[in-house]
Amino acid sequence: MSSSPQPQGEVLPTGHSSGPATQPPRNQSGGQSRGRQILSAPATYVLVGINCAVFLWMVLHGVSPKEPTTLQLLHYGATNPDYILGAGQWWRLLTAIFVHVGLIHIATNMWCLWNLGLLGEPLLGPLGLAAVYVLTGVAGNLLSLCINVVFRDHESVGAGASGAVFGIAGILIVLLSNHKLPIPWSELKRLRRSVIQFAGLNLVIGLATVFTNIIRIDNFAHLGGFLSGLAIGVPLVPRMTSGRVRYLRRQKLTFAASAFSLALFGYWVSKLR
């Protein structure tokens, strides 16, 4: 294990953002007051608040707000294959989705999380959105870990909410395809098209950075988050308009099955070493 691995994944050694590069569809709130907006989407604001609080905590404890070091990122919970598989620190798959690499990194990720969260929380509920954020963020980190193990990359360090942001985008694409929602189909199509364009453009931009040395993005974390979001959304669609009790029951089953699947995948990855 190298004592000073180079930041990779969702980490940017240059201090630029590795999060989504283009803006997500904005929530059309019209004349809605900020107070009502917060009450209607508490999980979105709590998630943004936790991310900002972690970043502020890091800065107050001497971490550079522009270019944190690799060891500082690892200290506050970033991912690394040797730390996770060698030392058994699997909790890093979770903590890394709240750790960011500089002010620009967290600003872009939180802007996207805020917009997508305001759009998705009315469809998922506060606990549902929080569960999707955690599950898809961990899924993205797990896929990234798997790729690092396969290619014997023991130095990469990853952090950021981008995988979870892509996960929310993925589940929105599925949920917004439900014709039975009490929203005009033309509006649903417009919103869905905007989310697809946001996800597609950012995935393409992420792939384009493979050929540059300016920004280093963990495309597999983004892809893992996005695909897991799509997968989680599929079993939810049939119960979205069948009543609150049935929908919540389907959510619990889906999230439990997703967590179990991630645990199995993590166990399989641990055997690749």
Buried (B, 14 or more C-beta within 10 A) or exposed (E): EEEEBEBBBBBBBBBBBBBBBBBBBEBEEEEEEEEEBEEBBBBBBBBBEBBBEBBEEBBEEEBBBBBBBBEBBBBBBBBBBBBBBEEEBBEBBBBBBBBBBBBBBBBBBBBBBBBBBBBBBEBBBBBBBBBBBBBBBBBBBBBBBBBBBEEEBBBBBBBBBBBBBBBBBBBBBBBBBBEEBEBEEEEBEBBBEBBBEBBEBBBEBBEEBEEEEEBBBBBBBBBBBBBBBBBBBEBBBEBBEEEEEEBBEBBEEBBEEBBEBBEEBBEEBBEEE
